[in-house]
Amino acid sequence: MLKKLFARLALFMAVCFSFSIHAKELPDFTELVESQGAAVVNISTTQVISNAQVFPNIPEGDPFFEFFRRFGPQVPREQESQSLGSGFIISADGYIMTNAHVVDHADKITVRLTDKREYSAKVIGADKRTDVALLKIDASGLPKINVGDPNKLKVGEWVLAIGSPFGFDNSVTAGIVSAKGRSLPQDNFVPFIQTDVAINPGNSGGPLFNMNGEVVGINSQIITRSGGSMGLSFAIPIDVATQVADQLRTSGKVTRGRIGVTIQEMTRELAESFGLSKPDGALISSVEKGGAADKAGIEASDVILKFDGKPVRNSNELPRMVAAVKPGTRVNIELWRKGAAKEVVVVVAEMIEPGKLASAVKKSAEDESETIARLGIAVSELSKEQLQELQIASGLLIEEVKGAAARAAGLSQGDVLLSIGNTAIRSLAQLNDFLKQVPPGRNVALLVRRGNNASYIAVKLDAK
């Protein structure tokens, strides 16, 4: 009986000791909030919207316009739209960082500190590509944040956000780092930090802290079906934001590098067709004529493996690497071409807005087509006039998709087949001769133009 009592007592003490250990492991955010909370600000914006007409649904030329103008309900010519966001002070003399979308189109920006002081803010510059904006208020001796290193963040590490969700100033929420280097649609220049921190409307532009009280990111976006937090929030790494803010402070704009290529993700099937052992790198589907890459001798179907000595693990990394380089800089690029590694030097150009490409042409009904059984498609040759309109030297029009493999790969009627791997396709005869040399069951990479874009598609060949 006594042995059982001692055994139970020992078990109870072990449980208490274990609970005590785990309790000590839970983070305490109080000191962090007390020391850094004063550097977080509330940002409210006002936009004046002018109504072009008294009745939005009745144009001025309509016969009923005058009647409703005199006797109907009046709509103000100008209306004010207000929104809320967050930000944080990065220097004691009043420079503040936030999201570009928080202050976009704002006619008036008011910054409120934790001690209730309010200031009118001026936009020094904003960069929509990274969603970073730099503001300035006329103040001095302000508390400022400490900048951390987001590259040292580990997945699973505790992080904390301070902001003004739904207008509730200096609200604190915490969570963990869910992933790093996330790519989101239309955001090629930001390797987002994903967290499960509760982020809601009004948190945008606020800081994300690590446990050392250092800012490692700017809370920017959420993915939600309800409009509120669902545990999927994304922050801009502070090193990316700082690089942008430094340029905005110096010149009011951001200059980025470009080399003039269109890239796509490398899949295992495409890697096999190009003779690569693993699907790393960025596959080039087209090269801008006269651009930096073209001048360096880079070609479509090349795979960029390293840029400026840094490995390119996937295609999403390349735009960020290139954009971070100052235009005019000479950079070494290691690429894969026709089964071998090759190194070229490219002089990085300045990023410009993409121009319009020629529209695709329609094939006339009287043109003949030929079924390419091994690819599972019916194709026909393009006329000189059609090639000129498309601004391409050669290619075959896909009239019909007949094979299961071709359909599964995503080929469609109206696509233009430009090349297989590194070989440009100039005729039906050449295409057939090429396919005779490829064993059945092998993946081949087809460079296909659809509309204004070209990309590689991997198709597994049927038997002869």
C-alpha positions in Angstrom: 0.0 0.0 0.0 2.8 2.4 0.9 4.6 1.6 -2.3 1.5 2.5 -4.3 1.2 5.8 -2.5 4.9 6.7 -3.2 4.4 5.7 -6.8 1.4 7.9 -7.2 3.2 10.8 -5.4 6.2 10.4 -7.8 3.9 10.4 -10.8 2.2 13.5 -9.5 5.5 15.3 -9.0 6.7 14.3 -12.5 3.5 15.7 -14.1 3.9 19.0 -12.1 7.5 19.2 -13.1 6.7 18.6 -16.7 3.9 21.2 -16.6 6.3 23.7 -15.0 8.9 23.2 -17.8 6.3 23.6 -20.6 4.8 26.6 -18.9 8.3 28.3 -18.9 8.6 27.7 -22.6 5.5 29.7 -23.4 6.6 33.2 -24.6 6.0 36.4 -22.6 5.4 39.4 -24.9 4.8 42.0 -22.2 8.4 43.5 -22.3 8.4 43.6 -26.1 5.1 45.4 -26.3 6.1 47.9 -23.6 9.4 48.7 -25.2 8.3 48.8 -28.9 4.6 49.6 -28.9 5.2 53.4 -28.8 6.9 53.3 -32.2 3.7 51.9 -33.9 1.3 54.5 -35.2 -2.3 54.6 -36.5 -2.7 56.0 -40.0 -6.0 57.4 -41.2 -6.5 58.7 -44.7 -9.2 60.8 -46.4 -9.9 60.8 -50.1 -12.1 63.3 -51.8 -14.2 61.6 -54.6 -15.7 64.0 -57.1 -19.0 62.9 -58.8 -18.9 63.8 -62.5 -22.7 64.1 -62.6 -25.6 64.7 -60.1 -27.2 61.3 -60.9 -24.7 58.6 -61.5 -27.1 56.4 -63.4 -28.6 59.1 -65.7 -26.2 60.7 -68.2 -26.5 64.5 -68.8 -27.8 64.0 -72.3 -30.8 61.9 -71.2 -34.2 63.7 -71.5 -35.0 62.8 -67.8 -31.7 64.3 -66.5 -33.1 67.9 -66.1 -36.3 66.6 -64.5 -34.5 64.6 -61.8 -31.9 67.4 -61.4 -34.8 69.8 -60.4 -37.1 67.4 -58.5 -35.1 64.3 -57.5 -32.8 63.7 -54.5 -29.6 65.6 -54.7 -26.2 63.7 -54.7 -23.2 65.7 -53.4 -20.7 66.7 -56.0 -17.9 65.6 -53.7 -17.8 62.9 -51.1 -15.1 61.9 -48.7 -13.9 58.3 -48.4 -11.9 57.4 -45.2 -9.7 54.3 -44.4 -7.5 53.2 -41.6 -4.1 51.4 -41.5 -1.0 51.1 -39.4 2.7 52.1 -39.7 5.9 52.3 -37.6 8.5 55.0 -37.0 11.9 54.1 -38.5 13.8 57.3 -37.5 13.5 59.8 -34.6 13.0 62.7 -37.0 9.6 61.4 -38.3 10.1 59.0 -41.1 7.4 56.3 -41.1 7.0 53.1 -43.1 3.7 51.6 -44.1 2.0 49.8 -47.1 1.6 51.7 -50.4 -2.1 50.6 -50.6 -2.8 52.3 -47.2 -2.0 55.7 -48.6 -2.9 55.2 -52.2 -4.9 58.1 -53.7 -5.1 59.8 -50.3 -5.7 63.5 -50.2 -5.1 63.8 -46.5 -3.0 61.5 -44.2 -3.1 61.8 -40.4 -0.7 59.9 -38.2 -1.7 59.4 -34.6 0.9 58.3 -32.0 0.2 56.2 -28.9 0.3 59.4 -26.7 -2.6 60.7 -28.8 -0.5 63.3 -30.7 -1.6 63.8 -34.3 0.4 64.9 -37.3 -0.3 65.6 -40.9 1.9 63.3 -43.0 3.5 63.7 -46.4 4.2 60.8 -48.8 7.9 60.8 -49.7 7.3 58.0 -52.1 5.4 54.8 -52.7 6.2 51.6 -54.6 3.2 49.5 -55.7 5.3 46.6 -56.8 6.4 45.8 -53.3 3.5 47.6 -51.5 5.9 49.8 -49.5 5.4 53.5 -48.8 7.6 56.1 -46.9 5.9 58.9 -45.0 7.3 62.0 -43.1 5.8 63.9 -40.2 7.2 67.2 -38.8 8.4 65.9 -35.4 11.6 65.0 -33.6 12.7 62.9 -30.7 10.3 60.1 -31.6 10.6 56.5 -30.5 11.7 54.2 -33.3 11.8 50.5 -34.0 14.8 48.3 -34.2 15.4 46.5 -37.5 16.0 42.7 -37.4 17.2 40.2 -40.0 14.4 38.2 -41.6 16.9 35.8 -43.1 17.5 34.5 -39.6 13.8 33.7 -39.0 13.0 30.1 -38.6 9.7 28.4 -39.5 7.8 27.7 -36.2 9.4 30.7 -34.5 7.1 33.0 -32.5 6.3 36.5 -34.0 4.1 39.3 -32.9 2.1 42.0 -34.7 1.0 45.4 -33.4 -1.4 47.5 -35.4 -4.9 49.0 -35.6 -7.3 46.3 -36.8 -10.8 47.8 -37.4 -9.4 51.0 -35.8 -8.5 49.6 -32.4 -5.2 51.2 -31.8 -2.1 49.2 -30.7 -3.8 45.9 -30.7 -1.3 43.0 -30.2 -1.6 39.6 -31.8 0.9 36.7 -31.8 1.6 33.5 -33.7 4.3 31.6 -35.5 6.2 31.8 -38.8 4.3 29.4 -41.0 6.6 29.6 -44.1 9.2 31.8 -45.7 9.9 32.9 -49.2 6.2 32.6 -50.3 5.3 33.9 -53.7 1.8 35.3 -54.3 0.1 36.1 -57.6 1.1 39.5 -59.1 3.9 39.8 -56.4 7.1 38.7 -58.1 9.4 41.0 -56.2 8.6 40.0 -52.6 9.5 36.7 -50.8 6.7 36.9 -48.3 6.9 35.7 -44.7 3.8 33.6 -44.0 2.4 33.6 -40.4 -0.7 32.5 -38.6 -0.8 35.8 -36.7 -4.3 37.3 -36.6 -4.2 40.1 -39.1 -7.4 42.1 -40.0 -8.3 45.2 -41.9 -6.4 48.1 -40.3 -3.3 46.0 -39.5 -1.9 46.7 -43.0 1.4 48.5 -42.8 2.1 47.5 -39.2 5.2 45.8 -38.0 5.9 42.1 -37.5 8.3 41.6 -34.5 10.6 38.7 -33.6 11.1 37.8 -30.0 14.1 40.1 -29.7 11.8 43.1 -30.2 13.1 43.6 -33.8 10.9 44.3 -36.8 11.4 41.6 -39.4 8.5 42.4 -41.7 5.5 44.7 -42.7 2.1 43.0 -42.4 0.7 43.4 -45.9 -1.9 40.8 -47.0 -4.2 38.1 -45.8 -6.0 35.3 -47.6 -9.6 35.0 -46.4 -13.1 33.9 -47.4 -14.8 35.8 -44.6 -13.0 39.2 -44.8 -11.3 38.5 -41.4 -8.3 36.6 -40.2 -8.2 32.9 -41.2 -4.6 32.2 -40.1 -3.0 33.0 -43.5 -1.2 36.4 -43.3 1.8 37.6 -45.2 4.5 40.1 -44.4 7.0 41.9 -46.5 10.5 41.1 -45.2 12.0 44.2 -43.7 15.3 44.0 -45.7 13.2 44.2 -48.9 11.2 47.1 -47.5 14.3 49.0 -46.3 16.0 48.8 -49.7 12.8 50.3 -51.2 12.5 53.0 -48.5 16.1 54.0 -48.9 15.5 54.6 -52.6 12.3 56.5 -52.0 14.0 58.7 -49.4 16.9 59.5 -51.8 15.0 60.0 -55.1 11.3 59.5 -54.5 11.2 56.4 -56.8 12.6 52.9 -57.1 14.9 51.7 -59.8 15.0 48.1 -60.7 17.1 45.9 -63.0 15.8 43.7 -65.8 17.4 41.5 -68.4 14.5 41.1 -70.9 13.4 37.5 -70.7 10.2 35.6 -70.1 10.6 32.7 -67.7 8.5 29.8 -66.4 8.8 27.2 -63.7 10.9 24.1 -64.3 8.9 20.9 -63.8 10.3 17.4 -63.5 9.1 16.5 -66.9 10.7 19.6 -68.5 13.9 18.9 -66.5 14.0 15.4 -68.0 13.5 16.7 -71.5 16.4 19.2 -71.1 18.7 16.6 -69.6 18.7 18.1 -66.1 19.0 15.9 -63.0 16.6 17.9 -60.9 13.9 20.6 -61.6 16.0 23.6 -60.5 16.5 26.9 -62.3 14.3 29.3 -64.3 13.4 28.2 -67.8 13.5 30.9 -70.5 10.6 30.7 -72.9 11.4 33.9 -74.8 14.1 36.6 -75.1 13.4 40.2 -75.8 15.0 41.2 -79.1 17.8 43.8 -78.4 17.4 43.4 -74.6 20.2 42.8 -72.1 19.8 39.0 -72.3 19.8 39.0 -76.1 23.0 41.0 -76.2 24.6 38.6 -73.8 23.7 35.6 -76.1 21.0 34.1 -73.9 18.5 32.1 -75.9 15.0 30.7 -75.4 15.2 27.2 -73.9 18.2 28.2 -71.8 17.8 27.4 -68.1 19.3 30.0 -65.7 20.9 28.0 -62.8 22.8 30.8 -61.1 22.5 34.6 -61.1 25.4 36.7 -59.8 26.8 33.6 -58.1 23.6 32.8 -56.3 21.7 29.6 -57.1 18.2 29.9 -58.7 16.2 27.2 -57.1 13.0 28.1 -58.8 11.7 30.6 -61.3 10.1 32.8 -58.6 13.5 33.8 -57.3 15.0 35.2 -60.5 12.8 38.4 -60.8 13.8 39.4 -57.3 17.5 38.8 -57.9 17.5 40.8 -61.1 15.3 43.6 -59.7 17.7 44.1 -56.8 20.7 44.8 -59.1 21.5 48.3 -60.0 21.0 49.0 -63.8 24.3 49.0 -65.6 25.9 46.3 -63.4 27.7 43.5 -65.1 26.5 40.1 -63.7 27.7 36.5 -64.4 24.9 34.1 -65.3 25.4 30.3 -65.2 22.9 28.6 -67.5 22.1 25.2 -69.0 22.1 24.8 -72.8 21.8 21.7 -74.9 22.9 19.4 -72.1 25.9 21.4 -70.8 26.5 24.3 -68.4 27.6 27.6 -69.8 28.5 31.0 -68.4 27.6 34.4 -69.9 28.0 38.0 -68.7 24.9 40.3 -68.9 24.8 44.1 -68.4 21.6 44.6 -66.4 19.2 47.1 -67.9 16.6 49.3 -66.1 13.1 48.0 -65.7 10.5 49.5 -68.0 6.8 49.0 -68.5 6.2 46.1 -70.9 5.0 47.0 -74.4 2.2 45.5 -76.3 2.9 42.4 -78.4 1.3 41.6 -81.7 -2.0 39.8 -81.5 -2.3 36.2 -82.7 -3.7 35.5 -86.1 -6.5 33.2 -87.1 -5.8 30.4 -89.6 -7.9 30.4 -92.8 -10.2 27.5 -93.4 -8.6 26.4 -96.7 -5.2 25.8 -95.1 -4.4 22.1 -94.9 -3.3 20.4 -91.6 -1.5 17.2 -90.8 -2.0 15.0 -87.8 1.2 14.4 -85.8 0.2 11.1 -84.1 3.1 10.9 -81.6 2.3 14.4 -80.2 -1.5 13.9 -80.5 -2.1 17.1 -82.4 -3.0 18.3 -85.9 -0.9 21.1 -87.2 -0.5 23.3 -90.3 2.1 25.6 -91.6 1.7 29.4 -91.3 1.9 31.8 -94.3 4.6 34.5 -94.6 2.0 37.1 -93.9 0.8 35.3 -90.7 4.4 34.9 -89.5 5.0 38.6 -90.0 1.9 39.5 -88.1 2.9 37.3 -85.3 6.5 38.7 -85.5 8.0 35.2 -85.5 10.4 33.5 -87.9 8.8 30.1 -88.0 6.2 27.9 -86.3 3.2 25.6 -86.9 -0.4 26.3 -86.0 -2.1 23.6 -83.8 -5.5 23.0 -85.5 -6.7 20.3 -83.2 -5.7 18.4 -80.0 -6.4 14.7 -80.4 -4.1 12.9 -77.9 -4.8 12.4 -74.2 -1.2 13.4 -73.3 -1.4 16.6 -75.3 -4.7 17.5 -73.7 -3.4 16.7 -70.2 -0.3 18.9 -70.9 -2.6 21.9 -71.7 -2.2 22.2 -75.5 -5.2 24.0 -77.2 -6.5 24.7 -80.6 -5.0 27.9 -81.9 -1.6 27.6 -80.1 1.5 28.1 -82.2 4.2 25.5 -81.9 7.5 27.4 -82.1 10.2 24.8 -81.2 10.9 21.5 -79.5 13.6 22.0 -76.9 16.3 24.1 -78.6 15.2 23.3 -82.1 13.0 25.8 -83.9 10.2 24.2 -85.9 10.1 25.5 -89.5 8.1 22.8 -91.4 5.9 19.7 -91.0 8.6 17.6 -92.5 11.2 18.9 -90.1 8.9 18.2 -87.2 8.3 14.6 -88.3 12.0 14.0 -88.9 12.8 15.3 -85.4 10.2 13.1 -83.7 11.5 9.9 -85.4 14.7 10.3 -83.4 13.0 10.5 -80.0 12.2 7.1 -78.2 8.6 6.5 -77.1 7.5 7.5 -73.6 10.0 10.3 -73.5 9.0 13.8 -72.5 9.6 16.5 -75.0 9.5 20.3 -74.3 7.3 22.2 -76.7 7.7 26.0 -76.9 4.1 27.1 -77.5 2.8 30.6 -78.1 -0.7 31.4 -76.9 -2.0 34.9 -77.6 0.8 37.3 -76.6 2.8 34.8 -74.4 5.1 31.9 -75.0 5.9 29.1 -72.6 7.2 25.5 -72.6 4.9 22.6 -72.2 6.1 19.0 -71.6 4.3 16.3 -73.6 5.0 12.5 -73.4 5.4 11.0 -76.8 3.2 8.1 -77.9 4.7 5.0 -79.6 5.6 5.2 -83.3 
